[in-house]
Amino acid sequence: MDAFFASVELLRYPQLQGLPVVIGGSRHTPEHEQALLDRWGTLAAIPVEAFPRLGGYVGRGVITTATYPARQFGVGSAMGMMKAARLCPQAILLPIDFARYRQFSRAFKQVILSIAPVMEDRGVDEVYIDFTEVPGGQDEGGRVLAARIQAAIRAETGLTCSVGVAPNKLLAKMASEFEKPQGISIVQPQDLATRIWPLPCRKINGIGPKAGARLEQLGIQRIGELAACSLPWLVQHFGKSYGAWLHAVSHGLDDRPVVTHSEPVSMSRETTFERDLHVREDKAELGAIFTRLCERVAEDLQRKGYAGRTVGVKLRYANFKSVTREVTVEHYTQDAATIRRIAGQCLKRVPLAQSIRLLGVRVGSLVHWDAQAHKADGPPLPGARRPPGAAPIRCRCRCFSPRRRCP
């Protein structure tokens, strides 16, 4: 989808069309929307001058997304909002409304499924579709069906999307970025040299910052340069598995099928603080935040019908260094208090001398769970052994607990 969150907001505030708009910072609330309605009558009647500007933002938030006019100033997703405020202070700042985004996400996916039922869900705003068996799916190389899907989504939701059509998921993902917004790009194997090889290596989904930096150190910046490397040379520098993968994807090869159903491997919640917090001065505040994160993860597990037995924590310090720790226990759980206790054990293994800017909690090793048929902690796994450190641990403030024992 094209600038999905921002596009959904522009349906609510059509007067902001064509303007630089940034989504992030605070959360949308029904109370805030009602206050706007009480003052202006309708949301569309709010004058542009009445919206807050990014230049006035002070805090630690990050941008969720931005409209294309804002992106022209270098503003992008996951960028710190204070940095974005320096790049585009005139951008309009809107709060995040995840409930609304999920509603529109379900709506556009239902449209796709009604036309092309073999669909892989890749998150709130992205899918893979297999055109192979769809009537008319091969007409004009897939362009006819792609245009039909675009029109149907626009008619049902008012939103636009860009479609990449290619023989595999790797090339389709790359092609979908070529002609945003509302574009259709078709890439065939014979287009590799002209459309794919001139691109930076980082354009390949799966080449991250570290691998990209390593490739640059070796003098490889473009995909075509990567394709010119021999398989033995790539294996020598990147290992057997990743080296072979780099060789394959640089030649446009990808045999992954479109998966219509997949299970989550973990669920997590994290938050970036408005200011750095320290366990000595801010123990009570950290404890409350930590407990709430555990509760939200438990709510997610219960709502979606899962339980897990691997609990982990993530911390990012004031110097932006991140650490993670996890513990795998004997029983599956979706209980907030149990998750809180195990996560507290993880914190015992984390250095807490520095101030913290981000805190997260994760539950992994998931299985389907029927809460009515099991106790909160669930049955033990056959032959499972309790790992070191999984038993309750006495602590003196290292787990953000106001008591002497971990809760």
VEXTORVEX-663399 format. One record per residue (C-alpha): residue number from 1; chain; x, y, z. Coordinates in steps of 0.1 Angstrom, whole numbers, plus 2048, in hexadecimal, padded with zeros to 3 digits. Example, Ala and Ser with C-alpha at 12.3 -4.5 7.8 and 13.67 -1.06 7.14 Angstrom:
+-----+------+-----+-----+-----+
: pos : unit :   X :   Y :   Z :
+-----+------+-----+-----+-----+
:   1 :    A : 87B : 7D3 : 84E :
:   2 :    A : 889 : 7F5 : 847 :
+-----+------+-----+-----+-----+
END
This chain:
+-----+------+-----+-----+-----+
: pos : unit :   X :   Y :   Z :
+-----+------+-----+-----+-----+
:   1 :    A : 800 : 800 : 800 :
:   2 :    A : 80C : 824 : 7F9 :
:   3 :    A : 816 : 836 : 819 :
:   4 :    A : 7FB : 821 : 82A :
:   5 :    A : 7F7 : 831 : 84C :
:   6 :    A : 7F9 : 854 : 83E :
:   7 :    A : 7E1 : 84C : 822 :
:   8 :    A : 7C7 : 83F : 83B :
:   9 :    A : 7CB : 860 : 84E :
:  10 :    A : 7C6 : 874 : 82E :
:  11 :    A : 7A4 : 863 : 82A :
:  12 :    A : 79B : 871 : 84C :
:  13 :    A : 7AA : 893 : 845 :
:  14 :    A : 7A7 : 899 : 81F :
:  15 :    A : 7B1 : 8BD : 823 :
:  16 :    A : 7D5 : 8B1 : 829 :
:  17 :    A : 7D8 : 8A1 : 806 :
:  18 :    A : 7F8 : 8AC : 7F5 :
:  19 :    A : 808 : 8B9 : 815 :
:  20 :    A : 826 : 8AB : 829 :
:  21 :    A : 816 : 896 : 845 :
:  22 :    A : 828 : 881 : 85F :
:  23 :    A : 818 : 866 : 874 :
:  24 :    A : 827 : 85F : 896 :
:  25 :    A : 82D : 86A : 8BA :
:  26 :    A : 80C : 867 : 8CD :
:  27 :    A : 7EF : 84E : 8C9 :
:  28 :    A : 7CD : 858 : 8BB :
:  29 :    A : 7B0 : 857 : 8D4 :
:  30 :    A : 78B : 858 : 8D0 :
:  31 :    A : 78A : 874 : 8E9 :
:  32 :    A : 7A2 : 889 : 8D4 :
:  33 :    A : 78D : 883 : 8B5 :
:  34 :    A : 76D : 88C : 8C7 :
:  35 :    A : 77C : 8AD : 8D3 :
:  36 :    A : 785 : 8B5 : 8AF :
:  37 :    A : 761 : 8AD : 8A3 :
:  38 :    A : 752 : 8C2 : 8BF :
:  39 :    A : 767 : 8E0 : 8B4 :
:  40 :    A : 766 : 8DD : 88E :
:  41 :    A : 747 : 8C8 : 886 :
:  42 :    A : 759 : 8B0 : 86F :
:  43 :    A : 77E : 8A5 : 86C :
:  44 :    A : 77F : 8B1 : 848 :
:  45 :    A : 776 : 8D4 : 854 :
:  46 :    A : 795 : 8D9 : 869 :
:  47 :    A : 7AA : 8F4 : 859 :
:  48 :    A : 7CD : 8EA : 84F :
:  49 :    A : 7DB : 905 : 866 :
:  50 :    A : 7CC : 8F4 : 884 :
:  51 :    A : 7E1 : 8D4 : 881 :
:  52 :    A : 801 : 8D1 : 896 :
:  53 :    A : 822 : 8D4 : 884 :
:  54 :    A : 83F : 8BC : 886 :
:  55 :    A : 856 : 8DA : 88E :
:  56 :    A : 845 : 8DE : 8B0 :
:  57 :    A : 84B : 8B9 : 8BA :
:  58 :    A : 861 : 8B2 : 8D9 :
:  59 :    A : 866 : 88E : 8E3 :
:  60 :    A : 875 : 86D : 8DB :
:  61 :    A : 85C : 85F : 8C2 :
:  62 :    A : 863 : 851 : 8A0 :
:  63 :    A : 850 : 855 : 880 :
:  64 :    A : 839 : 839 : 876 :
:  65 :    A : 834 : 845 : 853 :
:  66 :    A : 832 : 865 : 83E :
:  67 :    A : 821 : 871 : 81F :
:  68 :    A : 835 : 873 : 7FF :
:  69 :    A : 837 : 899 : 800 :
:  70 :    A : 848 : 895 : 822 :
:  71 :    A : 85F : 87B : 815 :
:  72 :    A : 86D : 894 : 7FC :
:  73 :    A : 87D : 8A5 : 819 :
:  74 :    A : 88F : 885 : 824 :
:  75 :    A : 876 : 87C : 83E :
:  76 :    A : 86F : 857 : 841 :
:  77 :    A : 862 : 83A : 856 :
:  78 :    A : 874 : 832 : 877 :
:  79 :    A : 886 : 853 : 877 :
:  80 :    A : 888 : 866 : 897 :
:  81 :    A : 86D : 881 : 898 :
:  82 :    A : 885 : 89B : 8A5 :
:  83 :    A : 89C : 895 : 887 :
:  84 :    A : 87E : 896 : 870 :
:  85 :    A : 873 : 8B7 : 87F :
:  86 :    A : 894 : 8C6 : 874 :
:  87 :    A : 890 : 8B9 : 851 :
:  88 :    A : 86B : 8C3 : 84C :
:  89 :    A : 85E : 8D9 : 869 :
:  90 :    A : 840 : 8E3 : 855 :
:  91 :    A : 833 : 8BF : 852 :
:  92 :    A : 811 : 8B9 : 863 :
:  93 :    A : 813 : 8A0 : 880 :
:  94 :    A : 7F7 : 887 : 886 :
:  95 :    A : 7F4 : 86D : 8A1 :
:  96 :    A : 7F4 : 847 : 89B :
:  97 :    A : 7D4 : 834 : 898 :
:  98 :    A : 7DD : 80F : 896 :
:  99 :    A : 7B9 : 804 : 89A :
: 100 :    A : 7AF : 817 : 87A :
: 101 :    A : 7CD : 80B : 867 :
: 102 :    A : 7C4 : 7E6 : 86F :
: 103 :    A : 7A1 : 7EC : 864 :
: 104 :    A : 7AC : 7F9 : 842 :
: 105 :    A : 7C6 : 7DD : 840 :
: 106 :    A : 7AB : 7C2 : 843 :
: 107 :    A : 796 : 7D4 : 82A :
: 108 :    A : 7B0 : 7D6 : 80E :
: 109 :    A : 7BA : 7B2 : 814 :
: 110 :    A : 797 : 7A6 : 811 :
: 111 :    A : 794 : 7B8 : 7EF :
: 112 :    A : 7B4 : 7A6 : 7E3 :
: 113 :    A : 7A7 : 784 : 7EF :
: 114 :    A : 787 : 789 : 7DC :
: 115 :    A : 79B : 78C : 7BC :
: 116 :    A : 7BB : 777 : 7C2 :
: 117 :    A : 7B6 : 75F : 7DF :
: 118 :    A : 7DB : 753 : 7E1 :
: 119 :    A : 7E8 : 76F : 7F7 :
: 120 :    A : 804 : 771 : 810 :
: 121 :    A : 7FF : 78A : 82C :
: 122 :    A : 81F : 79D : 832 :
: 123 :    A : 813 : 7B6 : 84C :
: 124 :    A : 7FB : 7D2 : 84F :
: 125 :    A : 802 : 7E2 : 82D :
: 126 :    A : 813 : 7C7 : 817 :
: 127 :    A : 809 : 7A6 : 806 :
: 128 :    A : 816 : 78E : 7EC :
: 129 :    A : 7FD : 781 : 7D3 :
: 130 :    A : 801 : 763 : 7BC :
: 131 :    A : 7F1 : 76B : 79A :
: 132 :    A : 7F8 : 749 : 78A :
: 133 :    A : 7D6 : 73A : 78C :
: 134 :    A : 7C1 : 759 : 78D :
: 135 :    A : 7AC : 75D : 76D :
: 136 :    A : 7BC : 778 : 758 :
: 137 :    A : 7DA : 779 : 76F :
: 138 :    A : 7F3 : 777 : 753 :
: 139 :    A : 7E3 : 791 : 73C :
: 140 :    A : 7FD : 7AB : 732 :
: 141 :    A : 816 : 79B : 749 :
: 142 :    A : 7FF : 7A0 : 767 :
: 143 :    A : 7F8 : 7C5 : 762 :
: 144 :    A : 7D3 : 7C0 : 75C :
: 145 :    A : 7CD : 7AE : 77D :
: 146 :    A : 7E4 : 7C6 : 790 :
: 147 :    A : 7CF : 7E3 : 783 :
: 148 :    A : 7AF : 7D1 : 78C :
: 149 :    A : 7BB : 7CC : 7B0 :
: 150 :    A : 7C6 : 7F1 : 7B2 :
: 151 :    A : 7A4 : 7FD : 7A6 :
: 152 :    A : 791 : 7E5 : 7BE :
: 153 :    A : 7A5 : 7F1 : 7DC :
: 154 :    A : 7A0 : 815 : 7D3 :
: 155 :    A : 77B : 810 : 7CF :
: 156 :    A : 777 : 7FE : 7F0 :
: 157 :    A : 78F : 811 : 806 :
: 158 :    A : 799 : 831 : 7F5 :
: 159 :    A : 7BD : 827 : 7F7 :
: 160 :    A : 7D8 : 822 : 7DC :
: 161 :    A : 7F2 : 807 : 7D9 :
: 162 :    A : 810 : 7FF : 7C4 :
: 163 :    A : 814 : 7DC : 7B4 :
: 164 :    A : 833 : 7CA : 7A9 :
: 165 :    A : 82F : 7AD : 792 :
: 166 :    A : 84B : 794 : 78E :
: 167 :    A : 853 : 76F : 78C :
: 168 :    A : 85B : 76D : 7B1 :
: 169 :    A : 857 : 77F : 7D3 :
: 170 :    A : 87A : 78E : 7D3 :
: 171 :    A : 875 : 7A1 : 7B2 :
: 172 :    A : 851 : 7A9 : 7B9 :
: 173 :    A : 85A : 7BA : 7D9 :
: 174 :    A : 875 : 7CF : 7C8 :
: 175 :    A : 85E : 7D7 : 7AB :
: 176 :    A : 842 : 7E4 : 7C2 :
: 177 :    A : 859 : 801 : 7CC :
: 178 :    A : 861 : 80C : 7A9 :
: 179 :    A : 843 : 822 : 7A0 :
: 180 :    A : 833 : 82D : 7C1 :
: 181 :    A : 819 : 839 : 7C6 :
: 182 :    A : 7FE : 826 : 7B4 :
: 183 :    A : 816 : 816 : 79B :
: 184 :    A : 818 : 7F4 : 78A :
: 185 :    A : 83B : 7E7 : 782 :
: 186 :    A : 841 : 7C7 : 770 :
: 187 :    A : 864 : 7B6 : 772 :
: 188 :    A : 86D : 798 : 75E :
: 189 :    A : 88E : 784 : 760 :
: 190 :    A : 89A : 795 : 740 :
: 191 :    A : 897 : 7B7 : 752 :
: 192 :    A : 8B0 : 7AD : 76D :
: 193 :    A : 8CE : 7BF : 75D :
: 194 :    A : 8BB : 7E0 : 756 :
: 195 :    A : 8A3 : 7E3 : 774 :
: 196 :    A : 8B2 : 7CF : 791 :
: 197 :    A : 8D8 : 7CF : 78E :
: 198 :    A : 8DC : 7F5 : 78E :
: 199 :    A : 8CB : 7F7 : 7B0 :
: 200 :    A : 8DE : 7F9 : 7D2 :
: 201 :    A : 8E3 : 7D8 : 7E3 :
: 202 :    A : 8CE : 7E4 : 801 :
: 203 :    A : 8AF : 7E4 : 7EA :
: 204 :    A : 8AF : 7BE : 7EE :
: 205 :    A : 898 : 7B4 : 80A :
: 206 :    A : 8AF : 7A1 : 821 :
: 207 :    A : 8CF : 7B5 : 81D :
: 208 :    A : 8D0 : 7CA : 83D :
: 209 :    A : 8E7 : 7E5 : 849 :
: 210 :    A : 903 : 7CE : 855 :
: 211 :    A : 904 : 7B9 : 835 :
: 212 :    A : 900 : 7D9 : 820 :
: 213 :    A : 91E : 7E9 : 832 :
: 214 :    A : 932 : 7C9 : 82E :
: 215 :    A : 92B : 7C8 : 808 :
: 216 :    A : 936 : 7ED : 805 :
: 217 :    A : 956 : 7E5 : 817 :
: 218 :    A : 95C : 7CA : 7FC :
: 219 :    A : 955 : 7E4 : 7E1 :
: 220 :    A : 932 : 7D7 : 7D8 :
: 221 :    A : 917 : 7F2 : 7D7 :
: 222 :    A : 8FF : 7E7 : 7BB :
: 223 :    A : 8EC : 7C7 : 7B6 :
: 224 :    A : 8FD : 7C2 : 795 :
: 225 :    A : 91F : 7C3 : 7A6 :
: 226 :    A : 912 : 7A9 : 7BF :
: 227 :    A : 906 : 793 : 7A2 :
: 228 :    A : 929 : 794 : 793 :
: 229 :    A : 938 : 784 : 7B2 :
: 230 :    A : 93E : 75F : 7B1 :
: 231 :    A : 92C : 748 : 7C8 :
: 232 :    A : 94C : 73B : 7D9 :
: 233 :    A : 957 : 75F : 7DF :
: 234 :    A : 936 : 768 : 7F0 :
: 235 :    A : 936 : 749 : 805 :
: 236 :    A : 95A : 751 : 810 :
: 237 :    A : 950 : 774 : 81C :
: 238 :    A : 92C : 76E : 828 :
: 239 :    A : 92A : 749 : 831 :
: 240 :    A : 91A : 72C : 81F :
: 241 :    A : 8F5 : 734 : 824 :
: 242 :    A : 8F5 : 75A : 821 :
: 243 :    A : 90F : 75A : 806 :
: 244 :    A : 8FA : 742 : 7F1 :
: 245 :    A : 8DB : 757 : 7F7 :
: 246 :    A : 8ED : 777 : 7EC :
: 247 :    A : 8F8 : 765 : 7CC :
: 248 :    A : 8D4 : 75A : 7C5 :
: 249 :    A : 8C2 : 77A : 7CC :
: 250 :    A : 8DB : 78F : 7B8 :
: 251 :    A : 8D1 : 77A : 79A :
: 252 :    A : 8AC : 77F : 7A2 :
: 253 :    A : 8A6 : 75C : 7AF :
: 254 :    A : 88D : 755 : 7CA :
: 255 :    A : 879 : 735 : 7CE :
: 256 :    A : 864 : 73F : 7EC :
: 257 :    A : 83F : 736 : 7E7 :
: 258 :    A : 822 : 74E : 7EF :
: 259 :    A : 818 : 741 : 812 :
: 260 :    A : 7F3 : 746 : 819 :
: 261 :    A : 7F6 : 73E : 83E :
: 262 :    A : 812 : 742 : 857 :
: 263 :    A : 815 : 741 : 87C :
: 264 :    A : 825 : 75D : 891 :
: 265 :    A : 846 : 753 : 8A1 :
: 266 :    A : 844 : 76E : 8BC :
: 267 :    A : 830 : 78C : 8C9 :
: 268 :    A : 840 : 7AB : 8D8 :
: 269 :    A : 839 : 7CD : 8E5 :
: 270 :    A : 852 : 7E9 : 8EA :
: 271 :    A : 853 : 80E : 8F1 :
: 272 :    A : 86B : 82B : 8ED :
: 273 :    A : 86B : 842 : 90B :
: 274 :    A : 865 : 868 : 909 :
: 275 :    A : 885 : 86C : 91D :
: 276 :    A : 8A1 : 854 : 927 :
: 277 :    A : 898 : 841 : 947 :
: 278 :    A : 8AF : 832 : 961 :
: 279 :    A : 8A8 : 815 : 978 :
: 280 :    A : 8B4 : 829 : 996 :
: 281 :    A : 8A1 : 849 : 991 :
: 282 :    A : 883 : 83C : 97E :
: 283 :    A : 87D : 819 : 98C :
: 284 :    A : 858 : 81E : 992 :
: 285 :    A : 852 : 82C : 96F :
: 286 :    A : 866 : 811 : 95F :
: 287 :    A : 854 : 7F7 : 973 :
: 288 :    A : 832 : 803 : 968 :
: 289 :    A : 83D : 805 : 944 :
: 290 :    A : 84C : 7E2 : 946 :
: 291 :    A : 82D : 7D3 : 955 :
: 292 :    A : 817 : 7E4 : 93B :
: 293 :    A : 82C : 7D6 : 91E :
: 294 :    A : 828 : 7B3 : 92D :
: 295 :    A : 803 : 7B8 : 930 :
: 296 :    A : 800 : 7C4 : 90C :
: 297 :    A : 813 : 7A6 : 8FF :
: 298 :    A : 7FD : 78F : 914 :
: 299 :    A : 7DE : 7A0 : 905 :
: 300 :    A : 7EB : 79B : 8E2 :
: 301 :    A : 7F1 : 776 : 8E9 :
: 302 :    A : 7CF : 771 : 8F8 :
: 303 :    A : 7BD : 784 : 8DD :
: 304 :    A : 7CE : 770 : 8C1 :
: 305 :    A : 7CD : 74E : 8D3 :
: 306 :    A : 7F2 : 747 : 8D9 :
: 307 :    A : 809 : 73F : 8F6 :
: 308 :    A : 82F : 73E : 8F8 :
: 309 :    A : 84B : 732 : 90E :
: 310 :    A : 868 : 748 : 904 :
: 311 :    A : 867 : 76B : 913 :
: 312 :    A : 880 : 786 : 90B :
: 313 :    A : 888 : 7AA : 911 :
: 314 :    A : 898 : 7C5 : 8FB :
: 315 :    A : 8A8 : 7E4 : 908 :
: 316 :    A : 8B7 : 801 : 8F5 :
: 317 :    A : 8CE : 818 : 909 :
: 318 :    A : 8D3 : 83D : 906 :
: 319 :    A : 8F1 : 837 : 8EF :
: 320 :    A : 8DA : 823 : 8D8 :
: 321 :    A : 8EB : 802 : 8DF :
: 322 :    A : 8D1 : 7E6 : 8E2 :
: 323 :    A : 8D1 : 7C6 : 8F6 :
: 324 :    A : 8B9 : 7A8 : 8F8 :
: 325 :    A : 8B6 : 78C : 910 :
: 326 :    A : 89D : 76F : 911 :
: 327 :    A : 893 : 751 : 926 :
: 328 :    A : 882 : 731 : 91B :
: 329 :    A : 86D : 720 : 935 :
: 330 :    A : 85B : 700 : 93A :
: 331 :    A : 837 : 70B : 935 :
: 332 :    A : 825 : 71E : 91A :
: 333 :    A : 813 : 73D : 927 :
: 334 :    A : 7FE : 75B : 91C :
: 335 :    A : 7FB : 768 : 93F :
: 336 :    A : 807 : 78C : 946 :
: 337 :    A : 814 : 786 : 969 :
: 338 :    A : 828 : 767 : 95D :
: 339 :    A : 836 : 77A : 940 :
: 340 :    A : 83F : 797 : 958 :
: 341 :    A : 851 : 77F : 96F :
: 342 :    A : 865 : 76E : 954 :
: 343 :    A : 86E : 78F : 943 :
: 344 :    A : 87A : 79C : 964 :
: 345 :    A : 892 : 77E : 966 :
: 346 :    A : 89F : 789 : 944 :
: 347 :    A : 8A6 : 7AC : 951 :
: 348 :    A : 8BC : 79C : 96C :
: 349 :    A : 8D5 : 794 : 950 :
: 350 :    A : 8D5 : 7B7 : 941 :
: 351 :    A : 8ED : 7D3 : 94B :
: 352 :    A : 8D8 : 7EF : 959 :
: 353 :    A : 8F3 : 809 : 961 :
: 354 :    A : 8EA : 81F : 943 :
: 355 :    A : 8CA : 832 : 93C :
: 356 :    A : 8B0 : 821 : 926 :
: 357 :    A : 89E : 830 : 908 :
: 358 :    A : 88A : 811 : 8FD :
: 359 :    A : 87B : 7F3 : 90E :
: 360 :    A : 86A : 7D5 : 8FE :
: 361 :    A : 85C : 7B3 : 908 :
: 362 :    A : 859 : 795 : 8F0 :
: 363 :    A : 849 : 773 : 8F3 :
: 364 :    A : 854 : 758 : 8DA :
: 365 :    A : 852 : 732 : 8D4 :
: 366 :    A : 82C : 737 : 8CE :
: 367 :    A : 811 : 71C : 8CC :
: 368 :    A : 7EC : 71E : 8C7 :
: 369 :    A : 7DB : 721 : 8E9 :
: 370 :    A : 7B8 : 71B : 8F5 :
: 371 :    A : 7B6 : 72D : 916 :
: 372 :    A : 796 : 71B : 920 :
: 373 :    A : 7A7 : 6F9 : 91D :
: 374 :    A : 7C8 : 701 : 92F :
: 375 :    A : 7D4 : 711 : 94E :
: 376 :    A : 7E6 : 732 : 94B :
: 377 :    A : 808 : 723 : 949 :
: 378 :    A : 7FE : 705 : 934 :
: 379 :    A : 80C : 6E2 : 935 :
: 380 :    A : 831 : 6DB : 935 :
: 381 :    A : 841 : 6D0 : 915 :
: 382 :    A : 84A : 6AB : 913 :
: 383 :    A : 86E : 6A7 : 920 :
: 384 :    A : 872 : 6CC : 926 :
: 385 :    A : 88C : 6D7 : 93F :
: 386 :    A : 88C : 6F9 : 951 :
: 387 :    A : 8AA : 70D : 944 :
: 388 :    A : 8C3 : 71E : 95B :
: 389 :    A : 8B5 : 73F : 969 :
: 390 :    A : 890 : 736 : 963 :
: 391 :    A : 888 : 732 : 988 :
: 392 :    A : 87C : 751 : 99B :
: 393 :    A : 89A : 767 : 9A5 :
: 394 :    A : 89D : 77E : 9C2 :
: 395 :    A : 8A5 : 7A2 : 9B8 :
: 396 :    A : 8AB : 7C4 : 9C5 :
: 397 :    A : 89D : 7DC : 9AB :
: 398 :    A : 8AE : 7CC : 98C :
: 399 :    A : 88D : 7C1 : 97E :
: 400 :    A : 87A : 7E2 : 982 :
: 401 :    A : 867 : 7D3 : 99F :
: 402 :    A : 85E : 7E8 : 9BE :
: 403 :    A : 861 : 7C8 : 9D3 :
: 404 :    A : 87E : 7B4 : 9DE :
: 405 :    A : 873 : 796 : 9C9 :
: 406 :    A : 86C : 795 : 9A4 :
: 407 :    A : 846 : 796 : 9A0 :
+-----+------+-----+-----+-----+
END
